[in-house]
Amino acid sequence: MTTQETIDLFDKYVIANYPRLPRVIVKGQGCYMFDADGSKILDMFPGWAVSAIGHCHPKVVEAIRSQAGRLLHIDNTFYSEPQGKLARLLSERAFGGKCFFCNSGAEANEAALKLARLHTSQQKYKFITAEGSFHGRTFATLTATAQPKHHEGLLPLLPGFVYVPFNDIAALESVFSDEVAAVMVEPIQGEGGINIATEDYLQAIRRLCDENGALMILDEVTTGIGRTGKWFGYQHFGVEPDIMTMAKALGGGVAIGAMMAKEEIAASLVPGKHASTFGGNALACAAAVATIEAIEEENLLENAAQLGQYTKDKLGQLKQKHHIIDHVRGIGLMIGVQLTSPGAEIVDKCLEKGLRINCTNDTVLRFMPPMIVTKSQIDQAVDILDNILTE
Ligand SMILES: *Cc1c(COP(=O)(O)O)cnc(C)c1O
């Protein structure tokens, strides 16, 4: 099929809810993707951070092949080995909690919100979330997403949600009460523009939750599974959440989400209260097990930490040359370049030159390279950006 033939199919048969770039991607390999016209694209935003150990990592592909030949799916009426193994791997790398599996970030957050309501008392119905957050597109997670632009046309939303400015401890204290079931935040806001939580802020959330019998939920859908150079974002901040969600990088490219909760809280999710037909299926869990093993075998946490610093430094050097760059921020391989004017055109021009990055919140260029990225690939990406900014 030609590129145009594929686009025609979409025009006729696929709902146009995404602004799509006019490329048909037919292959992915490591830090590169290839389109139907034969272009090779250096991918610094692989699948919106899903393909975090690179496209089609051989270990993940092999695990999928092998699992697919034995058992694709078995419903949660039964036990299956990959789900149990995956839960142990995650628990041991986090705070020793128990897992519930689903298929996406929004579903993981839905599960977290429901568990918080189920675990706390009836009078506790409020959720506090932060402005600039992104928690998903289902009604509850959309309501949790404290950005009016995402709410337009969809009101009224779920009751009980209270929004506060991110990183503002006084604001948090002023809305806290014994009616709060949980606070949910991202350790680093992604879609909101790579806004890093301060250690004080996360610790204040922990303290206020403890004082008020509320739960601390961290949305680690993007920060989880190594992107920041540690398994989970919270591990940079000296706090532990009660509930944590993850998804994007977890399956190495396969759809899977997970919620982890401390054991005594997890106990409130009794049979009948929540479920997911596809959640924890053998194929997705086998892919996730392989992803975690690959991260360990190839020291990718260390690579994410080192190459993240390298990328930040390189991008920071561009600031001297290009006044459009205000500053660079991020942890590990979750990096934002704050511009002084909108960046959408820069993203398009980068793609023309064979580099994929992203722009969020109008003026923040996002670099989220695969954790297998090399220095020379970073150099190449920064050179392309440098050339485009010079033009
Ligand atoms: C992507 C994202 C979500 C939503 O995940 P989906 O898989 O698209 O439902 C939720 N929270 C954060 C922090 C995300 O980055």
The ligand as a Gaussian input file, in Angstrom:
#p B3LYP/6-31G(d) Opt

LIG

0 1
 C       -0.329000       8.634000      29.313000
 C       -0.698000       8.923000      30.689000
 C       -1.926000       8.499000      31.225000
 C       -2.992000       7.836000      30.394000
 O       -2.564000       6.606000      29.907000
 P       -3.428000       5.856000      28.776000
 O       -2.697000       4.559000      28.595000
 O       -3.405000       6.730000      27.565000
 O       -4.794000       5.688000      29.298000
 C       -2.170000       8.750000      32.560000
 N       -1.271000       9.362000      33.338000
 C       -0.085000       9.786000      32.859000
 C        0.892000      10.445000      33.786000
 C        0.249000       9.587000      31.519000
 O        1.420000      10.029000      31.052000

